[in-house]
């Protein structure tokens, strides 16, 4: 199989945009032989401008965890190869006999600050309250999926953070959200 390449230049300030990162991840994920042709999952790129955040890296690994054609030992090898420092240093103690889940659990404990990030989310200037609520819902779903909070606490946490971070106090008052939060 021959691979063709073309040079494409983007200004350095455009390379770290989430939309660009998503396109790159989607391109790699859609590649038939992602692990066979690539020694690096995006997070391993050492350049700070090209480095993908942990959540993006984690979601690409999660996709391949569900692929029955990749054995646990292959997956562990690819996880280790995909990491750069300091993540690589964190998992050194596990060794090749550990399962992919053990690697991810250790990395999650070190890097998955999703719930803390969720709690620091405020409505952006010019953002509609409904868009803010949708963004909170998406982020809290990630937190629940990663075991950051119990699923039964989802609605309570969502309501509390929406009330805390929404700039439209008239909306909060008219919907009586503060009162519902106490119930």
N, C-alpha and C positions, 0 to 999 in steps of 0.2 A: 504494500500500500504506500503510495507516495503522498506526501503531504505538501500542499502548496501554501506558501505564506505570502502575505502582502504587508507592506508597511503602512501603518496608519498613525498619524501623529495627532495627539490631543494636547491642549495646554495642560500643564501639570496641575492646575487648580481644578480641572474637570475630571481628573482620574480618580479622585477620592469621593466623588458624588455617589450616593446610594443607587441611583438609576444605572450608572455605568457598572457598578459592582454587580447589580442584579443581572444585567445583560451578559456579563462575562460568566457568572455562575450558571445561568440558563444555557449558555453555549456549551460549557463544559459538561453539564449534567446531561444534555441531549446527545453528547458524543457517545457512540456505541462502545468504544473501548477506552473509556475515561481512565481507568486505573492502569490499563496496559500501556498506554502511550504517554502517560503523564506521571512524573515523579512527584509532582507537587499538587496539593489541593491549595486553593487560592491563599489560604491563611499563611502559607509558608513563604510567600514572597517577602523578601526582607526590606524592600524599599518602603519607607513609611507612606509615601504617596500612593502606592499600589496595595498596601496591606488591607486585607478585608477583615472586618470585625469578627469577633468570636461567633456571634449568632449566625452570620452568613456562612462561615466555615462549618459550624455545627449542623446547620440545616442541610448542607451538601453531604456531610458524612451520614446523617440520619437517613437520607435517601438511599444510600448504598447499603446501610445496615439491613434493609428489607429485601435486598437482592439475594436470592438463594444461590446464585451461581458464584458468589464470593464467600470463601470459607472464612471462619473466624481468624485463623492465622494470617491469611492474606489481608484481611481487614486491619488487623493489628499492625502488620508491616506497613501498610499504606498510611495508617494514622500516624505512626511514628515518623515516616518519611515526610509527611506533610507538615510537620511542626517545626517551627524555628524557636529559638530562645526567646523568651523564658519558658514557653510552654513545653519545649522538649526537655528542659531540665526537670520540670514537675513530674513527668511520667517516667523518667529514667529508673526509678525505684521499682516499678511494676514488673518489668521484664517481659519477654515474649510469651510466657505461659499465661499471662492474664488475658481475660476476655476483652473484646472491644467495649462492652458495657462498663467494665472496670476502668478502662482508660477514660471513657467519656464521663463517668461519675467523678473521677479525680479532677479532670479538667473543669467540669461543671462547678465543682466546689471551689475551685480557684478563680474561675473566670465568669461564671454565670451570676451576674449581679442584676439579673432581670427585675426581681421584685424591688430592689432598692431603686433602680432606674424608674420603674413604674411609679413608685411613691414620690419621685421627684419631678414627675411630669406635670406641666402646667399648660394651659391653653395658650397657643402661640398668638401673637398679635395678628389680627385679621382672620384668624381661624374661626369658622362657625362652631358653635357649641356642639352641633350634631357631628361634625367632623372630628372634633376633639374626643367626643364620646366613642366614636368608631375606632379612633387610634388607641384609646385606652383599652377598649374591648380586645383589640388584636394583641396588644402587648400583654395584657393579663392572661390571654389564652396561652401565650408562650410560657408564662410563668407557671400556670397550672400544668401544662404538658411536661415541663421540666421538674415538676415536683416542688416548686417554690412555695405553693400554698395548696390547701385541699380544695377540690372542685366545689365542695359545699359552701365555701367562703367566697366564691367568685362574685356573686351579686353584691354582697356586702362591701367587699373591697372596691369594686367598680363604682358603686354609689359614693362611698367615702372619698375616693380620689377625685371623682367628678366634682363633688361639692368643694373639695379643697382647692382644685386647680382651675375651675371655671371662673372666668372674669365677669361673667354676666350674673351679678347678684340678684337682679330682678327676676331672671329665669329661675334661679334656685329658690327664691322666695315664692314666686307664683306657682311653682310645681310642688311647693312644700317639701322639698327634698331633704332639708335639714331635719324636719320632723320625722320623715320616713326613715332616715338614717338611725334615729334613736329607737325605733320600734323593733 
